[in-house]
Amino acid sequence: MRTGVFGGVFDPPHLGHLLVAGDARQRLSLERVLFVPTFHPHHKAGAVAAFEDRLTMTRLAVKHWPGFEVSNIERKRDGPSYTVDTVAALRRARPGDSLYLIVGADQYRDMKNWHRPRELGRLTRIAVMDRPGTRRPGVFKEHSPRRVRFLPVVQVDICSRDVRDRLAKRGSVRYMLPSAVSGYIERKRLYRNPRQED
């Protein structure tokens, strides 16, 4: 099975995530895209929402999108969430799948700073999505050009940080989040500025 691997903090998952993943799925003829929320994101100061909340929100976000699934594989591993370890674990769990790691152009440009990037290029093919305002990078020197594909996916300029900022200020996120995710955030009172609590 041709499987896309789309990892991220998903704090929270927004419509931009869904749209670019759907475009990547179509362009790569993937049978499914596996969303993988990170447990301990090593490259950021830390997620705002707890892993279980981010996992639940991601499941709610993809619920009605055919071919989208969510993996909790990173919950089962201690230590920082390194993509190469996650891909290796998925390779062991799904030995018959052809894996395609889906990353943004900004992430791929920083590949030299990833954990064991050469091994990552051997474990999976890499699909690099164009991002608004980001110049397309060249192929990382330790990756085979035959295993890297650049995708001109739909351009959606939404980021989770902006969503969190709006929520903290009680702003509208109506056209940024799936309604099920918005409802979950409201019920759990996530991302609220404590100074604005009732």
Short mmCIF file of the C-alpha atoms (twelve columns), coordinates in Angstrom:
data_MODEL
# 
_entry.id   MODEL 
# 
loop_
_atom_site.group_PDB 
_atom_site.id 
_atom_site.type_symbol 
_atom_site.label_atom_id 
_atom_site.label_alt_id 
_atom_site.label_comp_id 
_atom_site.label_asym_id 
_atom_site.label_seq_id 
_atom_site.Cartn_x 
_atom_site.Cartn_y 
_atom_site.Cartn_z 
_atom_site.pdbx_PDB_model_num 
ATOM 1   C CA . MET A 1   0.000   0.000  0.000  1 
ATOM 2   C CA . ARG A 2   1.248   3.480  -0.887 1 
ATOM 3   C CA . THR A 3   1.194   5.344  2.425  1 
ATOM 4   C CA . GLY A 4   1.978   8.978  3.103  1 
ATOM 5   C CA . VAL A 5   3.424   9.820  6.516  1 
ATOM 6   C CA . PHE A 6   2.480   13.311 7.657  1 
ATOM 7   C CA . GLY A 7   3.995   14.114 11.034 1 
ATOM 8   C CA . GLY A 8   3.516   17.264 13.053 1 
ATOM 9   C CA . VAL A 9   2.723   18.740 16.425 1 
ATOM 10  C CA . PHE A 10  -0.872  19.462 15.263 1 
ATOM 11  C CA . ASP A 11  -1.357  22.019 18.025 1 
ATOM 12  C CA . PRO A 12  -4.105  22.301 16.826 1 
ATOM 13  C CA . PRO A 13  -4.674  20.540 13.462 1 
ATOM 14  C CA . HIS A 14  -6.189  23.017 11.015 1 
ATOM 15  C CA . LEU A 15  -7.692  23.046 7.538  1 
ATOM 16  C CA . GLY A 16  -4.324  23.834 5.986  1 
ATOM 17  C CA . HIS A 17  -3.006  20.481 7.202  1 
ATOM 18  C CA . LEU A 18  -5.952  18.677 5.631  1 
ATOM 19  C CA . LEU A 19  -5.837  20.513 2.317  1 
ATOM 20  C CA . VAL A 20  -2.123  20.019 1.659  1 
ATOM 21  C CA . ALA A 21  -2.281  16.381 2.776  1 
ATOM 22  C CA . GLY A 22  -5.203  15.804 0.423  1 
ATOM 23  C CA . ASP A 23  -3.339  17.436 -2.445 1 
ATOM 24  C CA . ALA A 24  -0.220  15.354 -1.705 1 
ATOM 25  C CA . ARG A 25  -2.337  12.202 -1.587 1 
ATOM 26  C CA . GLN A 26  -3.773  12.932 -5.024 1 
ATOM 27  C CA . ARG A 27  -0.487  13.933 -6.657 1 
ATOM 28  C CA . LEU A 28  1.375   10.893 -5.288 1 
ATOM 29  C CA . SER A 29  -1.533  8.451  -5.854 1 
ATOM 30  C CA . LEU A 30  -1.413  7.477  -2.182 1 
ATOM 31  C CA . GLU A 31  -3.933  5.012  -0.853 1 
ATOM 32  C CA . ARG A 32  -3.788  6.630  2.561  1 
ATOM 33  C CA . VAL A 33  -2.138  9.429  4.502  1 
ATOM 34  C CA . LEU A 34  -1.131  8.650  8.056  1 
ATOM 35  C CA . PHE A 35  -1.178  11.676 10.375 1 
ATOM 36  C CA . VAL A 36  1.377   11.204 13.169 1 
ATOM 37  C CA . PRO A 37  1.177   13.663 16.081 1 
ATOM 38  C CA . THR A 38  4.571   14.077 17.752 1 
ATOM 39  C CA . PHE A 39  4.816   13.113 21.412 1 
ATOM 40  C CA . HIS A 40  7.936   15.086 22.415 1 
ATOM 41  C CA . PRO A 41  8.683   17.599 19.629 1 
ATOM 42  C CA . HIS A 42  12.443  18.092 20.000 1 
ATOM 43  C CA . HIS A 43  12.595  21.047 17.617 1 
ATOM 44  C CA . LYS A 44  10.142  23.248 19.512 1 
ATOM 45  C CA . ALA A 45  9.910   24.573 23.050 1 
ATOM 46  C CA . GLY A 46  7.009   22.205 23.617 1 
ATOM 47  C CA . ALA A 47  3.420   21.751 22.599 1 
ATOM 48  C CA . VAL A 48  0.776   23.907 24.229 1 
ATOM 49  C CA . ALA A 49  -1.843  21.163 24.365 1 
ATOM 50  C CA . ALA A 50  -1.190  17.724 25.844 1 
ATOM 51  C CA . PHE A 51  -0.471  14.823 23.503 1 
ATOM 52  C CA . GLU A 52  -3.817  13.121 24.172 1 
ATOM 53  C CA . ASP A 53  -5.688  16.320 23.293 1 
ATOM 54  C CA . ARG A 54  -3.658  16.763 20.091 1 
ATOM 55  C CA . LEU A 55  -4.224  13.111 19.177 1 
ATOM 56  C CA . THR A 56  -7.981  13.439 19.757 1 
ATOM 57  C CA . MET A 57  -8.176  16.686 17.776 1 
ATOM 58  C CA . THR A 58  -6.298  15.118 14.873 1 
ATOM 59  C CA . ARG A 59  -8.679  12.160 14.854 1 
ATOM 60  C CA . LEU A 60  -11.637 14.553 14.835 1 
ATOM 61  C CA . ALA A 61  -10.058 16.582 12.025 1 
ATOM 62  C CA . VAL A 62  -9.589  13.626 9.657  1 
ATOM 63  C CA . LYS A 63  -12.739 11.717 10.591 1 
ATOM 64  C CA . HIS A 64  -14.675 12.534 7.411  1 
ATOM 65  C CA . TRP A 65  -11.722 12.623 4.988  1 
ATOM 66  C CA . PRO A 66  -11.434 9.366  2.990  1 
ATOM 67  C CA . GLY A 67  -7.956  7.899  3.013  1 
ATOM 68  C CA . PHE A 68  -6.821  9.792  6.109  1 
ATOM 69  C CA . GLU A 69  -5.830  7.915  9.275  1 
ATOM 70  C CA . VAL A 70  -4.153  8.844  12.569 1 
ATOM 71  C CA . SER A 71  -1.339  6.946  14.261 1 
ATOM 72  C CA . ASN A 72  -0.499  7.093  17.965 1 
ATOM 73  C CA . ILE A 73  2.829   5.343  17.378 1 
ATOM 74  C CA . GLU A 74  4.835   8.086  19.084 1 
ATOM 75  C CA . ARG A 75  2.918   7.649  22.343 1 
ATOM 76  C CA . LYS A 76  4.635   4.289  22.770 1 
ATOM 77  C CA . ARG A 77  8.192   5.610  22.611 1 
ATOM 78  C CA . ASP A 78  10.202  7.440  25.265 1 
ATOM 79  C CA . GLY A 79  12.470  10.389 24.572 1 
ATOM 80  C CA . PRO A 80  12.383  13.019 21.819 1 
ATOM 81  C CA . SER A 81  10.271  12.428 18.706 1 
ATOM 82  C CA . TYR A 82  12.753  11.913 15.882 1 
ATOM 83  C CA . THR A 83  11.206  11.371 12.456 1 
ATOM 84  C CA . VAL A 84  13.732  8.697  11.504 1 
ATOM 85  C CA . ASP A 85  12.716  6.574  14.527 1 
ATOM 86  C CA . THR A 86  9.032   6.973  13.723 1 
ATOM 87  C CA . VAL A 87  9.548   6.010  10.078 1 
ATOM 88  C CA . ALA A 88  11.654  3.002  11.117 1 
ATOM 89  C CA . ALA A 89  8.884   1.883  13.491 1 
ATOM 90  C CA . LEU A 90  6.261   2.290  10.764 1 
ATOM 91  C CA . ARG A 91  8.482   0.330  8.381  1 
ATOM 92  C CA . ARG A 92  8.575   -2.547 10.889 1 
ATOM 93  C CA . ALA A 93  4.821   -2.345 11.530 1 
ATOM 94  C CA . ARG A 94  3.922   -2.079 7.803  1 
ATOM 95  C CA . PRO A 95  6.693   -3.947 5.954  1 
ATOM 96  C CA . GLY A 96  4.681   -4.205 2.750  1 
ATOM 97  C CA . ASP A 97  3.935   -0.484 2.452  1 
ATOM 98  C CA . SER A 98  5.722   2.014  0.231  1 
ATOM 99  C CA . LEU A 99  6.244   4.973  2.575  1 
ATOM 100 C CA . TYR A 100 6.303   8.609  1.487  1 
ATOM 101 C CA . LEU A 101 7.319   11.150 4.126  1 
ATOM 102 C CA . ILE A 102 5.443   14.412 3.515  1 
ATOM 103 C CA . VAL A 103 7.323   17.536 4.646  1 
ATOM 104 C CA . GLY A 104 7.248   21.249 3.933  1 
ATOM 105 C CA . ALA A 105 9.920   22.970 1.869  1 
ATOM 106 C CA . ASP A 106 11.009  24.940 4.942  1 
ATOM 107 C CA . GLN A 107 11.528  21.690 6.866  1 
ATOM 108 C CA . TYR A 108 13.419  20.022 4.043  1 
ATOM 109 C CA . ARG A 109 15.740  23.004 3.677  1 
ATOM 110 C CA . ASP A 110 16.821  22.336 7.277  1 
ATOM 111 C CA . MET A 111 17.382  18.595 6.643  1 
ATOM 112 C CA . LYS A 112 21.092  18.788 7.577  1 
ATOM 113 C CA . ASN A 113 19.989  19.461 11.174 1 
ATOM 114 C CA . TRP A 114 17.607  16.497 11.362 1 
ATOM 115 C CA . HIS A 115 18.479  13.360 13.295 1 
ATOM 116 C CA . ARG A 116 20.168  10.776 11.017 1 
ATOM 117 C CA . PRO A 117 18.989  12.374 7.728  1 
ATOM 118 C CA . ARG A 118 20.877  9.937  5.494  1 
ATOM 119 C CA . GLU A 119 19.083  6.974  7.070  1 
ATOM 120 C CA . LEU A 120 15.757  8.753  6.688  1 
ATOM 121 C CA . GLY A 121 16.364  9.041  2.953  1 
ATOM 122 C CA . ARG A 122 16.921  5.281  2.734  1 
ATOM 123 C CA . LEU A 123 13.861  4.319  4.788  1 
ATOM 124 C CA . THR A 124 11.303  6.371  2.867  1 
ATOM 125 C CA . ARG A 125 10.718  8.429  -0.211 1 
ATOM 126 C CA . ILE A 126 10.357  12.110 0.598  1 
ATOM 127 C CA . ALA A 127 7.659   14.403 -0.772 1 
ATOM 128 C CA . VAL A 128 8.509   18.076 -0.307 1 
ATOM 129 C CA . MET A 129 5.535   20.454 -0.356 1 
ATOM 130 C CA . ASP A 130 5.928   24.017 -1.553 1 
ATOM 131 C CA . ARG A 131 5.067   26.516 1.190  1 
ATOM 132 C CA . PRO A 132 3.874   30.126 0.821  1 
ATOM 133 C CA . GLY A 133 6.842   32.503 0.861  1 
ATOM 134 C CA . THR A 134 9.417   29.691 0.879  1 
ATOM 135 C CA . ARG A 135 11.851  29.136 -1.983 1 
ATOM 136 C CA . ARG A 136 12.102  25.529 -3.157 1 
ATOM 137 C CA . PRO A 137 15.279  23.922 -1.741 1 
ATOM 138 C CA . GLY A 138 17.658  21.653 -3.614 1 
ATOM 139 C CA . VAL A 139 17.906  17.933 -2.934 1 
ATOM 140 C CA . PHE A 140 19.773  17.262 0.305  1 
ATOM 141 C CA . LYS A 141 23.273  16.019 -0.550 1 
ATOM 142 C CA . GLU A 142 22.822  12.663 1.244  1 
ATOM 143 C CA . HIS A 143 19.496  11.878 -0.459 1 
ATOM 144 C CA . SER A 144 19.051  10.281 -3.849 1 
ATOM 145 C CA . PRO A 145 17.245  12.621 -6.270 1 
ATOM 146 C CA . ARG A 146 15.213  9.589  -7.345 1 
ATOM 147 C CA . ARG A 147 13.720  9.358  -3.845 1 
ATOM 148 C CA . VAL A 148 12.807  13.033 -3.426 1 
ATOM 149 C CA . ARG A 149 9.848   14.623 -5.163 1 
ATOM 150 C CA . PHE A 150 8.800   18.265 -5.008 1 
ATOM 151 C CA . LEU A 151 5.050   18.884 -4.973 1 
ATOM 152 C CA . PRO A 152 3.358   22.156 -5.939 1 
ATOM 153 C CA . VAL A 153 0.495   21.601 -3.506 1 
ATOM 154 C CA . VAL A 154 -2.338  24.023 -2.805 1 
ATOM 155 C CA . GLN A 155 -1.037  27.130 -1.033 1 
ATOM 156 C CA . VAL A 156 -2.739  27.627 2.347  1 
ATOM 157 C CA . ASP A 157 -1.237  30.276 4.602  1 
ATOM 158 C CA . ILE A 158 -2.554  29.034 7.949  1 
ATOM 159 C CA . CYS A 159 -0.331  28.074 10.853 1 
ATOM 160 C CA . SER A 160 -1.174  26.618 14.256 1 
ATOM 161 C CA . ARG A 161 0.547   29.497 16.074 1 
ATOM 162 C CA . ASP A 162 -1.828  32.005 14.459 1 
ATOM 163 C CA . VAL A 163 -4.791  29.824 15.367 1 
ATOM 164 C CA . ARG A 164 -3.633  29.653 18.995 1 
ATOM 165 C CA . ASP A 165 -3.132  33.425 19.091 1 
ATOM 166 C CA . ARG A 166 -6.658  34.002 17.813 1 
ATOM 167 C CA . LEU A 167 -8.096  31.555 20.339 1 
ATOM 168 C CA . ALA A 168 -6.174  33.195 23.186 1 
ATOM 169 C CA . LYS A 169 -7.756  36.516 22.219 1 
ATOM 170 C CA . ARG A 170 -11.199 34.937 21.778 1 
ATOM 171 C CA . GLY A 171 -11.017 35.617 18.040 1 
ATOM 172 C CA . SER A 172 -12.868 33.658 15.371 1 
ATOM 173 C CA . VAL A 173 -11.247 30.567 13.849 1 
ATOM 174 C CA . ARG A 174 -14.349 29.552 11.910 1 
ATOM 175 C CA . TYR A 175 -12.615 29.165 8.535  1 
ATOM 176 C CA . MET A 176 -9.341  27.849 9.954  1 
ATOM 177 C CA . LEU A 177 -10.370 24.723 11.871 1 
ATOM 178 C CA . PRO A 178 -12.727 21.807 11.235 1 
ATOM 179 C CA . SER A 179 -15.887 22.403 13.272 1 
ATOM 180 C CA . ALA A 180 -15.323 19.225 15.319 1 
ATOM 181 C CA . VAL A 181 -11.894 20.502 16.366 1 
ATOM 182 C CA . SER A 182 -13.300 23.922 17.263 1 
ATOM 183 C CA . GLY A 183 -15.973 22.247 19.380 1 
ATOM 184 C CA . TYR A 184 -13.406 20.115 21.189 1 
ATOM 185 C CA . ILE A 185 -11.217 23.145 21.930 1 
ATOM 186 C CA . GLU A 186 -14.220 25.018 23.318 1 
ATOM 187 C CA . ARG A 187 -15.308 22.108 25.518 1 
ATOM 188 C CA . LYS A 188 -11.794 21.546 26.867 1 
ATOM 189 C CA . ARG A 189 -11.069 25.288 27.148 1 
ATOM 190 C CA . LEU A 190 -7.769  24.866 25.307 1 
ATOM 191 C CA . TYR A 191 -5.483  27.724 24.248 1 
ATOM 192 C CA . ARG A 192 -7.250  30.318 26.363 1 
ATOM 193 C CA . ASN A 193 -5.342  33.196 27.838 1 
ATOM 194 C CA . PRO A 194 -5.677  32.698 31.621 1 
ATOM 195 C CA . ARG A 195 -6.057  36.467 32.090 1 
ATOM 196 C CA . GLN A 196 -9.197  36.388 29.964 1 
ATOM 197 C CA . GLU A 197 -10.905 33.533 31.802 1 
ATOM 198 C CA . ASP A 198 -14.414 34.269 33.078 1 
# 
